[in-house]
Amino acid sequence: MRHFGQLSPAVRQRLFHREPIEFTAGSSARVLAAALGATLYSPATRPRLADDILKQAGHGVVSMVVCLEDSIDDAEVPAAEENLVRQFADLDARAVAGAALPLLFIRVREPGQIPDLAKRFGESIRQLSGFVLPKFTEERGTPFLEALTAAEAGSGHRLFAMPVLESPELLHLETRARTLAGIAATVDEYRDRILALRLGVTDFCSAYGLRRSPDMTAYDVHIVASVIADVVNVLGRADGTGYTVTGPVWEYFRLQERMFKPQLRRSPFMEGRADELRTTLIEHDLDGLLREIELDRANGLTGKTCIHPSHVLPVHALSVVSHEEFSDAQDILRPERDGGGVLRSAYTNKMNEVKPHRAWAERTLLRAAAFGVARDDVGFVELLRAGHAAS
């Protein structure tokens, strides 16, 4: 699989200075964590789940979570599990026949579901990349990770964990530091199993009866922004001890075919991007999502939880590395720069200070491998339009 793989080779060649790399479910954890992109959630109760997964893969989705937790009623869990077993058997048969699948994860409720499902899946577990672990804390997380380790050993198939950080103990100021320290100790013990940490911002808002409007990002809700900052501070460091932390869910959507409209107004998000504004504007309903995606990256987050297919393409388009970013990152990481120093960027518009900017450059080149590097005359709108046309 590869990002923008739904585009024809000719279109990719026109858009990309360097195309996204190909990867598989067997690729290294470092590559997979960078390439998760927009992780699309789907309830496990969907009767045509296998068809839905293949359809989304054809539209450019590379990671999906099938949910047995909050997205379904408590009474639906047994039937949802049975449906999952059937649907994964179907997916396995199609994959053997050559169908391309995204990275697939299951969000469970309780630790016991992990070994139970692994056993019931049989050979079809080879189509599963791992489990999403809800409301993760030190006390609650350890049994989940023990169950995942046992399921991996029993099946002989590599399984990753993606803990969701969403508990009230993490939100509340008086317990946050202790909870974060406990989470850090737990995931460090199972580091090889942890693909990414996911933020459950909806649960954070729920604890205070809040819900942000389409005009507000998670960073406009200060009580939420403070948690994100502390999670990245403790768990997202670039010194080799950190983890990939993914961006929060965006709750609002429109039908994908209404993504574009004639130029009737100036989008606040697109202000200042004159070349892109001359042709096409993004609907107002996407302004908040686009701002939040850029703020996610500015605050150290990678990828995003998505609950609607129309969110996938904007996340991926804004994940593509610009030609300017790529040029700066390459300059900073040249072997002759190992001793440090300051240099003017090739675009002659900024200072690149080698030692302080090195971690940024390394992360940028990792993202460039996963999502590609745009040509110097290609921007977000061109990428979005091409992806929309291919869908």
ZAMARGU-4260 file (C-alpha; in steps of 0.2 Angstrom, whole numbers, plus 5000, padded with zeros to 4 digits):
<rodrens>
0) 5000/5000/5000 | 5005/5018/4998 | 4998/5035/5001 | 4989/5042/4986 | 4990/5025/4978
5) 4972/5028/4971 | 4980/5041/4959 | 4987/5035/4942 | 5006/5035/4940 | 5004/5049/4928
10) 4995/5060/4941 | 5007/5056/4955 | 5022/5060/4944 | 5014/5077/4940 | 5011/5081/4958
15) 5026/5074/4967 | 5044/5078/4967 | 5046/5062/4977 | 5032/5050/4978 | 5026/5041/4994
20) 5035/5025/4997 | 5026/5008/4997 | 5024/4999/5013 | 5015/4983/5020 | 5008/4978/5036
25) 5025/4969/5039 | 5035/4985/5038 | 5044/4992/5053 | 5035/5000/5067 | 5044/5017/5063
30) 5037/5017/5045 | 5020/5011/5050 | 5018/5024/5064 | 5023/5038/5052 | 5011/5032/5039
35) 4995/5029/5049 | 4988/5045/5042 | 4969/5047/5044 | 4964/5032/5054 | 4946/5029/5049
40) 4934/5021/5063 | 4920/5010/5059 | 4907/5001/5070 | 4910/4982/5071 | 4891/4980/5068
45) 4891/4984/5050 | 4884/4970/5040 | 4895/4973/5024 | 4910/4978/5034 | 4922/4968/5022
50) 4915/4977/5007 | 4916/4994/5016 | 4935/4991/5021 | 4939/4987/5003 | 4930/5002/4996
55) 4939/5014/5008 | 4956/5006/5004 | 4952/5010/4986 | 4949/5028/4990 | 4966/5030/4999
60) 4963/5024/5017 | 4978/5015/5024 | 4973/5013/5042 | 4956/5008/5049 | 4949/5004/5067
65) 4934/4993/5069 | 4926/4997/5085 | 4918/4986/5098 | 4918/5000/5111 | 4909/5017/5112
70) 4902/5016/5094 | 4890/5002/5098 | 4877/4998/5111 | 4882/4987/5125 | 4869/4974/5120
75) 4877/4973/5103 | 4894/4967/5108 | 4891/4948/5106 | 4884/4950/5089 | 4897/4962/5084
80) 4911/4950/5089 | 4903/4936/5078 | 4901/4948/5064 | 4920/4953/5065 | 4925/4934/5064
85) 4914/4932/5048 | 4920/4948/5040 | 4939/4945/5044 | 4937/4927/5036 | 4930/4936/5021
90) 4944/4949/5021 | 4957/4935/5022 | 4950/4926/5007 | 4950/4941/4997 | 4967/4946/5002
95) 4974/4929/4997 | 4965/4932/4980 | 4975/4948/4978 | 4964/4962/4986 | 4973/4976/4995
100) 4969/4979/5013 | 4973/4994/5024 | 4981/4992/5041 | 4967/4985/5052 | 4965/4987/5071
105) 4951/4982/5083 | 4945/4993/5097 | 4940/4982/5111 | 4932/4985/5128 | 4940/4973/5139
110) 4957/4963/5139 | 4949/4946/5138 | 4942/4951/5121 | 4960/4951/5114 | 4965/4932/5116
115) 4947/4927/5113 | 4945/4936/5096 | 4963/4930/5091 | 4958/4912/5094 | 4941/4914/5085
120) 4950/4922/5070 | 4961/4908/5066 | 4971/4911/5051 | 4962/4927/5047 | 4971/4935/5061
125) 4985/4938/5048 | 4975/4952/5042 | 4975/4961/5059 | 4988/4974/5063 | 4983/4976/5081
130) 4971/4982/5095 | 4966/4999/5101 | 4965/5000/5120 | 4952/5012/5127 | 4954/5023/5142
135) 4972/5018/5145 | 4980/5021/5162 | 4993/5011/5171 | 4981/5001/5181 | 4969/4998/5166
140) 4983/4997/5153 | 4994/4983/5159 | 4980/4969/5158 | 4977/4974/5140 | 4995/4974/5135
145) 4998/4957/5144 | 4983/4950/5134 | 4990/4957/5118 | 5007/4949/5121 | 4999/4932/5125
150) 4988/4933/5109 | 5003/4937/5099 | 5013/4922/5106 | 4998/4911/5103 | 4995/4916/5085
155) 5013/4918/5080 | 5007/4935/5072 | 5014/4952/5076 | 5001/4963/5085 | 5003/4981/5089
160) 4994/4991/5102 | 4987/5009/5101 | 4982/5015/5118 | 4969/5028/5119 | 4973/5042/5132
165) 4955/5048/5137 | 4953/5044/5155 | 4946/5057/5168 | 4962/5054/5178 | 4972/5061/5164
170) 4961/5076/5162 | 4960/5081/5180 | 4974/5093/5185 | 4976/5085/5203 | 4979/5067/5195
175) 4987/5071/5178 | 5005/5071/5182 | 5004/5054/5192 | 4993/5047/5178 | 5005/5052/5164
180) 5020/5045/5174 | 5011/5029/5176 | 5006/5028/5157 | 5024/5032/5153 | 5031/5018/5164
185) 5018/5005/5157 | 5021/5009/5138 | 5040/5009/5141 | 5039/4992/5147 | 5030/4986/5131
190) 5038/4998/5119 | 5040/4986/5105 | 5021/4983/5105 | 5016/5002/5105 | 5013/5008/5088
195) 5005/5025/5092 | 4996/5034/5106 | 4979/5041/5102 | 4970/5055/5111 | 4952/5054/5116
200) 4947/5072/5115 | 4928/5069/5115 | 4929/5060/5132 | 4939/5075/5138 | 4926/5087/5133
205) 4912/5075/5140 | 4919/5076/5157 | 4915/5095/5157 | 4900/5095/5147 | 4908/5103/5132
210) 4907/5101/5113 | 4917/5112/5102 | 4908/5120/5087 | 4914/5118/5068 | 4923/5135/5070
215) 4934/5129/5085 | 4948/5117/5085 | 4953/5107/5100 | 4967/5120/5104 | 4953/5133/5106
220) 4946/5123/5121 | 4960/5127/5134 | 4956/5113/5146 | 4959/5101/5131 | 4974/5110/5124
225) 4982/5109/5141 | 4981/5090/5141 | 4987/5088/5124 | 5002/5099/5128 | 5006/5088/5144
230) 5004/5072/5134 | 5016/5078/5121 | 5028/5085/5134 | 5029/5068/5143 | 5026/5055/5129
235) 5030/5064/5112 | 5048/5069/5115 | 5060/5069/5100 | 5075/5062/5110 | 5072/5044/5106
240) 5061/5041/5121 | 5045/5047/5114 | 5030/5039/5104 | 5019/5044/5090 | 5004/5053/5097
245) 4990/5055/5085 | 4978/5070/5082 | 4960/5071/5090 | 4944/5067/5080 | 4935/5080/5070
250) 4916/5078/5073 | 4909/5087/5059 | 4907/5082/5040 | 4898/5085/5024 | 4896/5074/5009
255) 4912/5072/5000 | 4905/5078/4983 | 4901/5095/4991 | 4919/5097/4996 | 4922/5110/4983
260) 4911/5125/4978 | 4914/5141/4967 | 4924/5155/4974 | 4910/5165/4984 | 4920/5170/4999
265) 4938/5170/5007 | 4941/5155/5018 | 4950/5160/5035 | 4961/5145/5034 | 4966/5149/5016
270) 4970/5168/5020 | 4986/5172/5012 | 4987/5158/4999 | 4983/5168/4984 | 4988/5156/4971
275) 4976/5143/4978 | 4962/5155/4981 | 4962/5160/4963 | 4954/5143/4958 | 4946/5134/4972
280) 4941/5137/4990 | 4937/5125/5003 | 4919/5125/5011 | 4918/5134/5027 | 4913/5118/5036
285) 4931/5111/5032 | 4940/5127/5039 | 4940/5121/5057 | 4947/5103/5051 | 4960/5111/5041
290) 4966/5123/5055 | 4966/5108/5067 | 4976/5097/5056 | 4990/5111/5055 | 4989/5114/5073
295) 4991/5095/5077 | 5007/5095/5068 | 5013/5112/5076 | 5010/5104/5093 | 5019/5088/5089
300) 5005/5076/5084 | 5005/5064/5069 | 4990/5058/5059 | 4972/5059/5065 | 4957/5049/5071
305) 4943/5051/5058 | 4925/5046/5059 | 4920/5051/5041 | 4928/5046/5025 | 4928/5065/5019
310) 4941/5069/5032 | 4954/5057/5025 | 4959/5066/5010 | 4962/5083/5019 | 4973/5074/5032
315) 4983/5066/5019 | 4985/5081/5008 | 4991/5092/5022 | 5003/5078/5027 | 5012/5079/5011
320) 5029/5088/5013 | 5031/5104/5003 | 5046/5106/4992 | 5052/5120/5003 | 5051/5109/5019
325) 5060/5095/5010 | 5074/5107/5004 | 5077/5114/5022 | 5077/5096/5030 | 5090/5090/5017
330) 5101/5105/5020 | 5100/5103/5039 | 5105/5084/5038 | 5119/5085/5026 | 5134/5075/5033
335) 5145/5090/5032 | 5133/5099/5044 | 5136/5087/5058 | 5146/5100/5067 | 5132/5112/5068
340) 5131/5130/5062 | 5118/5142/5054 | 5114/5143/5035 | 5102/5152/5025 | 5088/5141/5017
345) 5088/5137/4999 | 5072/5147/4997 | 5082/5162/5005 | 5067/5166/5017 | 5073/5158/5034
350) 5087/5153/5045 | 5091/5135/5047 | 5101/5132/5063 | 5107/5114/5061 | 5108/5107/5079
355) 5091/5114/5085 | 5082/5110/5069 | 5089/5092/5067 | 5075/5083/5076 | 5062/5093/5065
360) 5072/5088/5049 | 5072/5070/5054 | 5054/5070/5057 | 5051/5079/5041 | 5060/5066/5030
365) 5051/5052/5039 | 5034/5061/5034 | 5041/5064/5017 | 5044/5045/5014 | 5027/5041/5020
370) 5017/5055/5011 | 5029/5061/4998 | 5036/5078/4993 | 5026/5089/4982 | 5033/5098/4967
375) 5038/5116/4971 | 5022/5122/4961 | 5010/5110/4969 | 5000/5115/4985 | 4987/5108/4996
380) 4972/5112/4984 | 4980/5103/4969 | 4983/5087/4980 | 4965/5088/4987 | 4957/5091/4970
385) 4967/5076/4962 | 4962/5065/4976 | 4944/5070/4975 | 4944/5067/4956 | 4951/5049/4959
390) 4937/5045/4972
</rodrens>
